Amino acid sequence: MKTKTILSKISVLLLLGGLSSSCSNFEDLNTDPTAANEQQVKPEYFLNNAIIGAQQDPHISERIFIIYWKNVARQNYSNGLNMGSDNDSYNSDYWRYLSEWLNNANTAIEIADKKVANGTADAYNENVKQVARIWRAYLLSELTDNFGPAPVTAFQGVNPTFDPVKDVYYYMIEELKDAQSKLNLSISGAAIKDYDASYGYNWEKWQRYANSMRMRLAMRMSEVDPAKAKTEFEAAVATNLYISNADQNFSVQEKDGWNPLAGVMSRAYTQMISATMNNLFIGLGGINTADQFTNADIKAKVKPANDMGIRYLNNFSTMSNDPSQGYYLDGLPNKMDPRAYKAFFLPGDVANPEYWSLATNQAATIKVSATRTDQLDTKYTWNSFSTGTWGAKASDIVLRGQNGRQPGMINKFRNSSQRRIFFASWESYYLIAEAALRGWATPMSDQAAYEQGVKDNFAYWGASNYVSQYLGSTDYNRAGTSVKYDHVTEPGATFTANYVDAYTGQAGTTQIAYPSNTIYKDGNVKNDKLTKIITQKYISAFPYLPLEAWSDHRRLGLPFFENPAVEQPMATMPQINASNYTKNQVNFFPQRLRYPSSFRNADPENYTKAVSLLEGTDDIFTPLWWAKKK
């Protein structure tokens, strides 16, 4: 199509600039004889490019979504950013991609204004401009939530200087508030619906998304700027126009191929369950595993309550605060959050239509001594292990981190067949629940909102048949948290567990301590209402919202994240060691991405300004303005 040719020519010219260029590119295009004229260029072309681009093509999604976000949010098992190890080339690539997406959104706004000025604006022109402002605010939130201080003035038609994160947040909220208020819902967007991969230019849905984004960003400020957070949240939720059901979810359909619409998790990574998710899932909700399967062979693998399996204290790391450490479960947990078995396949369960075909090998080995190597069949078992350094122990086992031996993410999220979710109704309800708990004005009680969030997420997973029993459960998970909202009784210090000693074959019992999450209320609280809300919000964020899960942990220290194991010192994370690994510290958990060297080298003045606004060094462990500091 001619319009596609025009778009391609313009995009090449625009995207060369990056964030450090001025945003007044249209006049240059207008004097270029090979470029389109003002009448041919339409803002919806650029906005659609900005929306589709941000889905992340396989090159950038592999690096940012999987290797960075899912790792640091503990959505899968892997070592990397969680241990303070980043890659400057990944940061540079992401910086460049973000610049392109932001430039496309900003150009959509600029062209819309030009069309008004020259009298060529379509009836929907002003609405497209407001949608572009809303999407630009989202993209700016990605930039600032990953890196920190960002150039607000870059989007005001001047050469950018960097602004503090607080100013960026204030700007984003004002943009969202103003843009959604200027959408004219009476104007049809049907003629251009194919140029909006999310909502097809349904203006009311864009309005709802903007208000839900206002709620998200306002809550992000709750610990450092509570008065502003309260005011902005209450104003957004009072519109009663926020994402409140599945039909309103902000999502984009994935498509197979090597393009921005390819699934963000489509690269062949194992994506096995993390120890964090494992400890939150086991026991939560009190639903029997045996009631979740019909396969008799699977049901036969269900273990008694609090059976930890086989204890390998000499072979597995015990230098983390993971309550499950040291054990190999030779079966399935007695009770499990139903979403766990929906999200992750069992090793060897090839009859499951969502089984990942590359998880072919269930044979594992543990070298106990020079004369003994245990051969394990991990079929229909459920295990996850701490990240970090296992030292010599790692070389004696073929199990930890080995494809096919641990539960892995189901196939439908790998094959580009789903809609990537950017904002779902359950998040709106969890935000309302937290706001109500804080005493802010909300349209429903904290308990009602909490329970609606859980119901909406269970519906997403096709698990609604369990939700009534689940919401009434007082069973604790391995982190010491239950589901029932008004059940706030704290667990005991320990729970009794059964095991078989790997070396003697003798059965035994032991007391396993619930972990002490010392970055939340000094580790003394595991089952209060806020912990319940954030636990459910965290689980519901799987698999498409790892950035939000990471942000909540940075903001609140919730839910409980176990420390990486330290059988050997970590050069990238020397602050954790053999003397302090049983407690959590803020600087045990990455807080941001470092600015890329490409930015530092190209614009040293702005780089220096940006770092000064961090109020810390350009380091992975420097907290952002809205995050916990201790």
C-alpha positions as CSV (number, residue, x, y, z in Angstrom):
1,M,0.0,0.0,0.0
2,K,1.1,3.6,-0.7
3,T,0.5,4.6,2.9
4,K,2.9,1.8,4.1
5,T,5.6,3.1,1.8
6,I,5.2,6.6,3.1
7,L,5.3,5.3,6.7
8,S,8.4,3.4,6.1
9,K,10.3,6.4,4.6
10,I,9.2,8.7,7.5
11,S,10.0,6.1,10.2
12,V,13.6,5.7,9.0
13,L,14.2,9.4,9.2
14,L,12.5,9.9,12.5
15,L,14.0,7.0,14.3
16,L,17.6,7.9,13.7
17,G,17.3,10.7,16.3
18,G,16.8,8.9,19.5
19,L,16.0,10.6,22.8
20,S,18.7,13.2,22.6
21,S,17.3,14.7,19.4
22,S,14.8,17.6,19.1
23,C,11.2,16.6,18.5
24,S,10.6,19.0,15.7
25,N,11.2,16.7,12.8
26,F,8.2,17.4,10.7
27,E,9.6,20.5,9.0
28,D,12.6,18.5,7.8
29,L,10.4,15.9,6.3
30,N,8.3,18.5,4.6
31,T,11.4,19.8,2.7
32,D,12.6,16.3,1.7
33,P,11.4,15.5,-1.8
34,T,11.4,11.8,-1.1
35,A,9.2,12.2,2.0
36,A,5.4,12.3,2.3
37,N,3.6,15.7,2.4
38,E,1.5,16.8,5.3
39,Q,-1.7,15.7,3.8
40,Q,-0.5,12.2,3.3
41,V,0.9,11.6,6.7
42,K,-1.6,10.6,9.4
43,P,-1.0,10.5,13.2
44,E,-2.6,7.1,13.5
45,Y,0.2,5.6,11.5
46,F,2.8,6.7,13.9
47,L,0.8,5.9,17.0
48,N,0.2,2.4,15.7
49,N,3.9,2.0,15.2
50,A,4.5,3.1,18.8
51,I,1.9,0.6,20.1
52,I,3.1,-2.3,18.1
53,G,6.8,-1.5,18.6
54,A,6.4,-1.7,22.4
55,Q,5.3,-5.3,22.1
56,Q,9.0,-6.0,21.7
57,D,10.4,-7.9,18.8
58,P,12.3,-11.2,19.7
59,H,15.6,-9.4,19.8
60,I,14.6,-7.0,22.6
61,S,12.1,-9.2,24.3
62,E,14.6,-11.9,24.8
63,R,17.0,-9.5,26.5
64,I,14.6,-7.2,28.4
65,F,11.4,-9.1,29.0
66,I,12.9,-12.6,29.7
67,I,16.5,-12.1,30.7
68,Y,15.9,-8.9,32.7
69,W,12.3,-8.5,33.8
70,K,11.2,-12.1,34.4
71,N,14.4,-12.8,36.1
72,V,14.4,-9.9,38.5
73,A,10.7,-10.3,39.2
74,R,11.4,-14.0,40.0
75,Q,8.9,-15.3,37.5
76,N,11.3,-17.9,36.3
77,Y,14.5,-19.6,37.5
78,S,17.7,-18.0,36.1
79,N,20.8,-16.2,37.3
80,G,21.6,-12.8,36.0
81,L,20.2,-9.4,36.9
82,N,19.0,-10.9,40.2
83,M,22.6,-11.3,41.1
84,G,23.6,-7.8,40.0
85,S,24.8,-8.8,36.6
86,D,23.7,-6.8,33.6
87,N,24.8,-6.4,30.0
88,D,25.5,-2.9,28.7
89,S,24.6,-3.9,25.1
90,Y,21.1,-5.0,26.3
91,N,20.7,-1.6,28.1
92,S,21.8,0.2,25.0
93,D,19.4,-1.7,22.8
94,Y,16.5,-1.1,25.1
95,W,17.4,2.6,25.3
96,R,17.3,2.8,21.5
97,Y,14.1,0.9,21.2
98,L,12.4,3.1,23.8
99,S,13.6,6.2,22.0
100,E,12.0,4.9,18.8
101,W,8.7,4.1,20.4
102,L,8.6,7.5,22.2
103,N,9.5,9.3,19.0
104,N,6.7,7.6,17.2
105,A,4.2,8.5,19.8
106,N,5.4,12.1,20.0
107,T,5.4,12.4,16.2
108,A,1.7,11.3,16.2
109,I,0.9,14.2,18.5
110,E,3.0,16.6,16.4
111,I,1.3,15.6,13.1
112,A,-2.1,15.9,14.7
113,D,-1.3,19.5,15.7
114,K,-0.1,20.2,12.2
115,K,-3.3,19.0,10.7
116,V,-5.3,21.3,12.8
117,A,-3.1,24.2,11.9
118,N,-3.3,23.5,8.1
119,G,-7.0,22.6,8.1
120,T,-6.5,18.9,7.0
121,A,-7.6,17.3,10.3
122,D,-10.0,14.4,10.2
123,A,-12.9,14.3,12.7
124,Y,-11.1,11.8,14.8
125,N,-7.8,13.7,14.7
126,E,-8.0,15.3,18.2
127,N,-8.9,11.9,19.8
128,V,-5.9,10.2,18.1
129,K,-3.7,12.9,19.6
130,Q,-5.1,12.3,23.1
131,V,-4.6,8.5,22.7
132,A,-1.0,9.2,21.6
133,R,-0.5,11.3,24.8
134,I,-1.9,8.4,26.9
135,W,0.4,5.9,25.2
136,R,3.4,8.2,25.5
137,A,2.8,8.4,29.2
138,Y,2.9,4.6,29.4
139,L,6.2,4.5,27.4
140,L,7.7,7.1,29.6
141,S,6.7,5.0,32.7
142,E,8.7,2.1,31.2
143,L,11.7,4.5,30.7
144,T,11.7,5.9,34.2
145,D,10.8,2.7,36.1
146,N,13.7,1.0,34.5
147,F,16.4,3.6,34.4
148,G,15.3,6.5,36.7
149,P,15.5,10.2,35.8
150,A,14.2,10.9,32.3
151,P,13.7,13.9,30.0
152,V,10.2,15.2,30.4
153,T,11.1,18.3,28.3
154,A,11.9,16.0,25.3
155,F,8.1,15.8,24.8
156,Q,7.6,19.6,25.0
157,G,9.3,20.5,21.7
158,V,12.7,21.5,23.1
159,N,16.1,19.8,23.4
160,P,15.8,17.5,26.5
161,T,17.3,17.9,29.9
162,F,16.8,15.2,32.5
163,D,14.2,15.5,35.3
164,P,13.9,13.8,38.7
165,V,11.7,10.7,38.9
166,K,9.3,12.7,41.0
167,D,8.8,15.3,38.3
168,V,8.4,12.6,35.7
169,Y,5.7,11.0,37.7
170,Y,3.8,14.2,38.2
171,Y,4.1,14.9,34.5
172,M,2.8,11.4,33.5
173,I,-0.2,11.7,35.8
174,E,-1.1,15.1,34.6
175,E,-0.8,14.0,31.0
176,L,-3.1,11.0,31.6
177,K,-5.6,13.1,33.5
178,D,-5.8,15.8,30.8
179,A,-5.7,13.5,27.8
180,Q,-8.5,11.2,28.9
181,S,-10.7,14.2,29.8
182,K,-10.4,15.5,26.2
183,L,-11.5,12.3,24.4
184,N,-14.8,12.9,22.6
185,L,-16.6,9.6,22.9
186,S,-19.3,10.6,20.3
187,I,-16.8,10.5,17.4
188,S,-16.4,7.2,15.6
189,G,-13.0,5.7,15.3
190,A,-14.3,2.8,13.1
191,A,-12.5,4.1,9.9
192,I,-9.1,3.8,11.5
193,K,-9.6,0.8,13.9
194,D,-7.0,-1.2,12.0
195,Y,-4.4,1.3,13.1
196,D,-4.8,0.5,16.8
197,A,-3.6,-3.0,17.7
198,S,-5.0,-2.7,21.3
199,Y,-8.5,-1.2,21.3
200,G,-9.3,-0.5,17.7
201,Y,-9.8,3.2,18.7
202,N,-12.6,2.5,21.1
203,W,-12.2,5.8,22.9
204,E,-14.0,4.8,26.1
205,K,-11.6,1.8,26.6
206,W,-8.7,4.2,26.1
207,Q,-10.2,6.5,28.7
208,R,-10.4,3.5,31.1
209,Y,-6.8,2.5,30.4
210,A,-5.7,6.1,31.1
211,N,-7.5,6.2,34.5
212,S,-6.2,2.7,35.5
213,M,-2.7,4.0,34.6
214,R,-3.3,7.0,36.8
215,M,-4.2,4.6,39.6
216,R,-1.0,2.5,39.0
217,L,1.3,5.5,39.0
218,A,-0.4,7.2,42.0
219,M,0.0,4.0,44.0
220,R,3.6,3.8,43.1
221,M,4.1,7.1,45.0
222,S,2.3,5.9,48.1
223,E,5.3,5.3,50.3
224,V,7.2,8.5,49.5
225,D,4.5,11.1,48.6
226,P,1.3,9.7,50.3
227,A,-0.7,12.9,50.1
228,K,-0.2,13.3,46.4
229,A,-0.7,9.6,45.8
230,K,-4.0,9.7,47.7
231,T,-5.3,12.8,45.8
232,E,-4.4,11.5,42.4
233,F,-5.7,7.9,43.0
234,E,-9.0,9.2,44.4
235,A,-9.5,11.5,41.4
236,A,-8.8,8.6,39.0
237,V,-11.0,6.0,40.6
238,A,-13.8,8.5,41.2
239,T,-14.3,8.7,37.4
240,N,-15.7,5.1,37.6
241,L,-14.1,4.7,34.2
242,Y,-11.2,2.3,34.8
243,I,-10.5,-1.2,33.5
244,S,-13.1,-3.3,35.4
245,N,-13.6,-6.4,33.3
246,A,-11.8,-8.7,30.9
247,D,-13.3,-7.0,27.8
248,Q,-11.6,-3.8,28.8
249,N,-8.1,-5.3,29.4
250,F,-5.3,-3.5,27.5
251,S,-3.8,-6.3,25.4
252,V,-2.3,-6.8,22.0
253,Q,-2.6,-10.0,19.9
254,E,0.7,-11.8,19.4
255,K,1.6,-13.2,16.0
256,D,4.2,-15.7,15.0
257,G,7.3,-14.5,13.2
258,W,10.3,-12.2,13.8
259,N,8.6,-8.9,14.2
260,P,7.3,-6.7,17.1
261,L,4.1,-8.7,17.4
262,A,5.9,-12.0,18.0
263,G,5.3,-13.4,21.5
264,V,7.5,-11.8,24.1
265,M,8.3,-15.2,25.5
266,S,8.6,-17.1,22.2
267,R,12.3,-17.6,22.3
268,A,13.4,-21.1,23.4
269,Y,14.2,-20.4,27.0
270,T,13.3,-23.0,29.6
271,Q,11.5,-20.5,31.8
272,M,11.2,-22.9,34.8
273,I,9.3,-22.0,37.9
274,S,11.3,-19.9,40.4
275,A,11.7,-20.6,44.1
276,T,9.8,-17.4,44.8
277,M,6.7,-18.5,42.9
278,N,7.1,-22.1,44.3
279,N,7.0,-20.9,47.9
280,L,4.0,-18.7,47.3
281,F,2.0,-21.4,45.4
282,I,2.5,-24.4,47.7
283,G,-0.4,-24.7,50.1
284,L,-1.9,-21.4,49.2
285,G,-5.7,-21.7,49.0
286,G,-6.0,-25.1,50.5
287,I,-7.0,-26.9,47.2
288,N,-5.9,-30.5,47.1
289,T,-3.6,-31.4,44.2
290,A,-5.4,-34.7,43.8
291,D,-8.6,-32.8,43.0
292,Q,-6.9,-30.9,40.2
293,F,-6.0,-33.9,38.1
294,T,-7.8,-36.9,36.6
295,N,-4.7,-38.8,35.5
296,A,-4.3,-41.7,38.0
297,D,-0.5,-41.8,37.6
298,I,-0.3,-38.1,38.5
299,K,-2.7,-38.5,41.5
300,A,-0.6,-41.3,42.8
301,K,2.4,-38.9,43.0
302,V,0.7,-36.6,45.5
303,K,2.6,-36.5,48.8
304,P,1.1,-36.2,52.3
305,A,0.7,-32.7,53.7
306,N,4.0,-31.1,54.6
307,D,6.1,-33.9,53.1
308,M,9.3,-32.3,51.8
309,G,10.5,-35.5,50.1
310,I,14.2,-36.4,50.2
311,R,16.7,-34.4,52.2
312,Y,20.0,-33.8,50.5
313,L,21.7,-31.4,52.8
314,N,25.2,-32.2,51.6
315,N,24.3,-31.8,47.9
316,F,21.9,-28.9,47.8
317,S,22.7,-25.4,48.9
318,T,21.4,-24.4,52.3
319,M,22.9,-20.8,52.2
320,S,19.7,-19.0,51.3
321,N,16.6,-18.1,53.2
322,D,14.5,-20.2,50.9
323,P,12.3,-22.3,53.2
324,S,12.3,-25.2,50.7
325,Q,16.0,-25.5,50.4
326,G,17.8,-28.8,50.9
327,Y,15.0,-31.0,49.7
328,Y,14.1,-32.9,46.5
329,L,10.3,-33.5,46.3
330,D,9.8,-36.9,44.7
331,G,6.2,-36.2,43.9
332,L,3.7,-33.4,44.1
333,P,2.8,-31.0,46.9
334,N,-0.4,-32.1,48.8
335,K,-2.1,-28.7,48.2
336,M,-1.4,-26.1,45.6
337,D,-2.8,-22.8,44.3
338,P,-4.7,-24.0,41.2
339,R,-3.0,-21.5,39.0
340,A,0.3,-23.2,39.4
341,Y,-0.7,-26.2,37.5
342,K,-2.4,-24.0,34.9
343,A,0.8,-21.9,34.4
344,F,3.5,-24.6,34.6
345,F,3.5,-28.1,33.2
346,L,4.7,-31.1,35.2
347,P,7.9,-32.7,34.0
348,G,7.0,-35.6,31.7
349,D,3.3,-34.8,31.4
350,V,3.3,-35.1,27.7
351,A,-0.4,-35.8,27.6
352,N,-0.9,-32.1,28.6
353,P,-1.7,-30.2,25.4
354,E,0.2,-27.3,26.8
355,Y,3.4,-29.3,27.4
356,W,6.5,-27.8,25.9
357,S,7.9,-30.2,23.4
358,L,11.6,-29.4,24.1
359,A,11.3,-30.5,27.7
360,T,12.1,-34.1,26.7
361,N,14.5,-35.3,29.4
362,Q,13.3,-36.2,32.9
363,A,16.5,-38.1,34.0
364,A,18.4,-36.4,36.8
365,T,21.5,-37.4,38.8
366,I,22.9,-36.4,42.2
367,K,26.5,-37.5,42.9
368,V,26.4,-38.3,46.6
369,S,30.0,-39.6,46.9
370,A,32.8,-41.0,44.8
371,T,31.0,-44.4,44.8
372,R,27.4,-43.4,44.7
373,T,25.3,-41.4,42.2
374,D,21.6,-41.3,42.7
375,Q,19.5,-41.7,39.5
376,L,16.2,-39.8,39.7
377,D,13.2,-39.8,37.5
378,T,11.6,-36.4,37.8
379,K,8.4,-37.3,35.9
380,Y,5.4,-35.8,37.7
381,T,7.5,-34.1,40.4
382,W,7.5,-30.5,41.5
383,N,10.8,-28.8,42.4
384,S,12.4,-25.4,42.3
385,F,15.7,-24.3,43.6
386,S,17.4,-21.1,44.8
387,T,19.4,-19.0,42.4
388,G,22.9,-17.7,43.3
389,T,26.1,-19.6,43.7
390,W,26.0,-23.2,44.7
391,G,29.8,-23.7,44.4
392,A,31.0,-27.3,44.1
393,K,27.5,-28.6,44.8
394,A,26.3,-27.4,41.5
395,S,28.7,-29.7,39.6
396,D,27.5,-32.7,41.4
397,I,23.9,-32.6,40.3
398,V,22.0,-32.7,37.0
399,L,18.7,-31.3,38.2
400,R,18.8,-27.7,39.2
401,G,18.0,-25.5,36.2
402,Q,17.9,-28.4,33.8
403,N,15.2,-28.4,31.2
404,G,12.6,-31.1,31.6
405,R,13.4,-31.8,35.2
406,Q,11.5,-28.9,36.8
407,P,8.1,-27.4,36.0
408,G,8.2,-25.1,33.1
409,M,6.0,-22.4,31.7
410,I,3.2,-23.8,29.5
411,N,3.4,-23.8,25.7
412,K,0.7,-21.3,24.8
413,F,2.8,-18.4,26.1
414,R,5.7,-19.6,24.0
415,N,3.9,-19.9,20.6
416,S,2.8,-16.3,19.9
417,S,-0.9,-17.3,20.2
418,Q,-2.0,-15.1,23.1
419,R,-2.8,-11.5,23.7
420,R,0.0,-9.8,25.6
421,I,-1.5,-8.0,28.6
422,F,-0.4,-4.6,29.6
423,F,-3.2,-3.9,32.1
424,A,-5.9,-6.2,33.3
425,S,-9.0,-5.7,35.4
426,W,-7.5,-7.7,38.3
427,E,-4.8,-5.1,38.7
428,S,-7.4,-2.3,39.0
429,Y,-9.1,-4.3,41.8
430,Y,-5.8,-5.0,43.7
431,L,-5.0,-1.3,43.5
432,I,-8.4,-0.4,44.8
433,A,-8.0,-2.9,47.6
434,E,-4.7,-1.4,48.6
435,A,-6.1,2.1,48.4
436,A,-9.1,1.2,50.6
437,L,-6.8,-0.5,53.1
438,R,-4.8,2.8,53.3
439,G,-8.1,4.6,54.1
440,W,-8.4,6.3,50.7
441,A,-11.9,7.0,49.1
442,T,-12.8,4.0,46.9
443,P,-15.9,2.6,45.3
444,M,-15.8,-0.6,47.2
445,S,-14.2,-2.1,50.3
446,D,-10.7,-3.5,50.4
447,Q,-12.0,-7.0,50.9
448,A,-14.5,-6.8,48.0
449,A,-11.9,-5.4,45.7
450,Y,-9.3,-8.0,46.8
451,E,-11.7,-10.9,46.2
452,Q,-12.8,-9.5,42.8
453,G,-9.2,-9.3,41.7
454,V,-8.7,-12.9,42.6
455,K,-11.9,-13.9,40.8
456,D,-10.9,-12.1,37.7
457,N,-7.5,-13.7,37.6
458,F,-9.0,-17.2,38.3
459,A,-11.3,-16.6,35.4
460,Y,-8.3,-15.8,33.1
461,W,-6.8,-19.1,34.0
462,G,-10.0,-21.1,33.7
463,A,-9.9,-22.0,37.4
464,S,-13.1,-20.3,38.6
465,N,-14.5,-23.6,39.9
466,Y,-12.0,-23.4,42.7
467,V,-12.3,-19.8,43.7
468,S,-15.0,-20.0,46.4
469,Q,-13.1,-22.6,48.4
470,Y,-9.8,-20.8,47.7
471,L,-11.0,-17.4,49.0
472,G,-12.1,-19.0,52.3
473,S,-8.8,-20.8,52.9
474,T,-6.8,-20.2,56.1
475,D,-3.9,-22.6,54.9
476,Y,-0.5,-20.9,54.9
477,N,1.9,-21.1,52.0
478,R,5.6,-21.5,52.6
479,A,6.0,-17.8,53.1
480,G,3.4,-17.9,55.9
481,T,0.6,-16.2,54.1
482,S,-3.0,-17.4,53.7
483,V,-5.8,-16.3,51.3
484,K,-8.8,-15.5,53.4
485,Y,-8.8,-11.8,53.7
486,D,-9.9,-11.4,57.3
487,H,-7.7,-14.2,58.5
488,V,-4.7,-12.3,59.7
489,T,-3.5,-14.7,62.4
490,E,0.3,-15.0,62.0
491,P,1.7,-18.5,61.5
492,G,3.9,-20.0,64.1
493,A,7.6,-19.6,63.8
494,T,8.0,-23.0,62.2
495,F,6.0,-25.8,60.7
496,T,6.6,-29.5,61.1
497,A,7.8,-31.3,58.0
498,N,8.4,-34.9,57.1
499,Y,11.3,-36.2,55.0
500,V,13.5,-39.1,54.1
501,D,17.2,-38.7,54.6
502,A,19.0,-39.3,51.3
503,Y,22.1,-40.7,53.0
504,T,20.6,-43.1,55.5
505,G,17.2,-43.8,54.1
506,Q,15.6,-43.0,57.5
507,A,12.4,-41.1,57.7
508,G,12.4,-38.1,60.0
509,T,10.6,-34.9,61.0
510,T,12.0,-31.4,61.3
511,Q,10.9,-27.9,62.1
512,I,11.2,-25.6,59.1
513,A,11.1,-21.9,59.8
514,Y,8.8,-19.6,57.9
515,P,11.1,-17.0,56.2
516,S,11.7,-13.6,57.9
517,N,11.1,-10.9,55.3
518,T,13.1,-8.3,57.1
519,I,12.5,-5.6,54.5
520,Y,8.8,-5.6,55.4
521,K,7.9,-4.6,59.0
522,D,11.2,-6.0,60.2
523,G,10.2,-9.5,59.2
524,N,7.6,-9.8,62.0
525,V,4.5,-9.8,59.7
526,K,3.7,-12.4,57.1
527,N,0.0,-12.6,57.0
528,D,-1.4,-9.0,57.2
529,K,-3.9,-7.7,54.6
530,L,-1.3,-5.8,52.5
531,T,0.8,-9.0,52.2
532,K,-2.3,-10.8,51.0
533,I,-3.1,-8.2,48.4
534,I,0.4,-8.0,47.0
535,T,0.8,-11.8,47.1
536,Q,-2.3,-12.1,44.9
537,K,-1.2,-9.2,42.7
538,Y,2.2,-10.8,42.2
539,I,0.8,-14.2,41.2
540,S,-1.7,-12.6,38.9
541,A,1.1,-10.7,37.2
542,F,2.4,-13.9,35.7
543,P,3.4,-14.1,32.9
544,Y,2.9,-10.8,31.2
545,L,3.5,-8.2,33.9
546,P,6.9,-8.9,35.4
547,L,7.8,-5.2,35.4
548,E,4.8,-4.5,37.7
549,A,5.8,-7.4,40.0
550,W,9.3,-6.0,40.2
551,S,8.0,-2.5,40.9
552,D,5.8,-3.7,43.7
553,H,8.7,-5.5,45.3
554,R,10.9,-2.4,45.0
555,R,8.2,-0.2,46.5
556,L,7.1,-2.4,49.4
557,G,9.4,-5.4,49.8
558,L,6.5,-7.7,49.0
559,P,5.9,-10.5,48.4
560,F,8.8,-12.5,50.0
561,F,11.8,-13.0,47.7
562,E,14.3,-15.5,48.9
563,N,18.0,-14.4,48.7
564,P,20.3,-15.9,46.1
565,A,22.4,-18.7,47.6
566,V,26.0,-17.8,48.6
567,E,27.9,-21.1,48.8
568,Q,30.6,-18.9,47.1
569,P,30.9,-15.1,47.2
570,M,29.3,-13.2,44.4
571,A,31.6,-10.6,42.8
572,T,28.6,-8.8,41.4
573,M,26.8,-8.7,44.7
574,P,29.4,-8.7,47.6
575,Q,26.9,-7.1,50.0
576,I,25.4,-10.6,50.6
577,N,27.6,-13.1,52.3
578,A,27.8,-16.1,54.6
579,S,27.1,-13.9,57.6
580,N,23.9,-12.2,56.5
581,Y,22.1,-14.4,53.9
582,T,19.3,-15.4,56.4
583,K,17.9,-11.8,56.4
584,N,16.8,-9.6,53.5
585,Q,18.2,-6.2,52.7
586,V,17.0,-3.7,50.0
587,N,20.4,-3.9,48.4
588,F,20.1,-7.7,48.0
589,F,17.6,-6.9,45.2
590,P,18.2,-5.0,41.9
591,Q,16.5,-1.6,41.8
592,R,17.0,-0.4,38.3
593,L,19.0,-0.7,35.0
594,R,22.1,1.3,34.6
595,Y,22.2,4.0,31.9
596,P,23.8,2.6,28.7
597,S,27.3,3.6,27.7
598,S,25.8,4.8,24.4
599,F,24.0,7.5,26.3
600,R,27.0,8.3,28.5
601,N,29.3,8.6,25.5
602,A,26.9,10.6,23.3
603,D,25.7,13.1,25.8
604,P,28.0,13.2,28.9
605,E,26.4,16.4,30.1
606,N,22.9,15.0,30.3
607,Y,24.3,11.7,31.7
608,T,26.0,13.5,34.5
609,K,22.7,15.4,35.2
610,A,20.7,12.2,35.2
611,V,23.0,10.4,37.6
612,S,23.0,13.4,40.0
613,L,19.2,13.2,40.1
614,L,19.4,9.6,41.1
615,E,20.7,10.7,44.5
616,G,23.1,7.7,44.3
617,T,25.5,6.1,41.8
618,D,24.6,4.8,38.4
619,D,24.3,1.3,39.9
620,I,21.9,-1.6,39.7
621,F,21.2,-1.4,43.5
622,T,20.5,2.4,43.7
623,P,16.7,2.7,44.6
624,L,14.5,5.0,42.6
625,W,12.6,7.9,44.2
626,W,9.4,5.9,44.9
627,A,11.2,2.7,46.1
628,K,12.1,1.4,49.6
629,K,15.5,2.7,50.8
630,K,16.0,0.3,53.7
